[in-house]
Each structure stands twice: as structure tokens, then as C-alpha cells.
Amino acid sequence: MKGYKDLDIYQLAFQLAVEIYNLSMKLPNPDKFETGGQIRRSSQTTKDTIVEGYGRKRYKADFIKYLVYSHSSCLESISQAEFLATIHPQTRWEPVTKKLEGLSIKIFNFLNYVETNWKV
């Protein structure tokens, strides 16, 4: 691994953050600024804490801590996407929810890998 950009979880989180940003900017007011703003922040935090954790990978406990933060932010994004899919059923939030659920599983699995196999 040359860097965090080589991590599948980072690549997927980045793609989803971009997709969520673009989709949320199409929401009607006030959802664009309320729930839309929340899901933009949580999806960007998901990818950013992967990067921050990777930057601290030398310290296994820090790496794990930031992966936990990333997983938590991903779960928050899932909750917000489910809410938006419910109140705006004509939009594309349901597929985003499914993609976020897949990302959540991948982050969780990587977190478990780091906990059991990561060598400093």
C-alpha cells in the first residue's frame, strides 16, 4: 500500500461523498440545507477520518480509533439517506442507502482486520 488512496474503503467513501454532495444539492429547501447539509458533512467525515487514521497508522490504537469514527459517520449517513429516501421517494436516495450499507460493511471488516492483523 503506497497511501490511503489505495484503500478500497477510501475510494468508495470518496465516490459516495461526491454522489451524495451532488444529489443533496438538488433537494428542495429547507431539506437542502438541513438534512442535506448533515448528510454532506457525515459522508465527507467518513472519507476524511479514513485518511486521518491512515496518517496515524504507525500507532495501531489511533488507526483503529479513526476507523471507528469513520464507521460511525457512515452509519449516520445511512440514517440520513434512509430518512431522505422516505420523505422524497421519487429521488435516488434508496440506491445511495444501499451503497452506504455496503461501505459500512467494508469499513467494519477493515477495522477488524487492523485490530487482529496490523503490524506496526
NORZI-V22307 format. One record per helix or strand. SS is the DSSP state (A for helix, B for strand). FROM is the first residue (numbers start at 1). TO is the last residue. If there is no record, write none. Layout:
ss=[SS/SS]
from=[FROM/FROM]
to=[TO/TO]
This chain:
ss=[A/A/A/A/A]
from=[4/8/35/60/93]
to=[6/24/55/87/117]
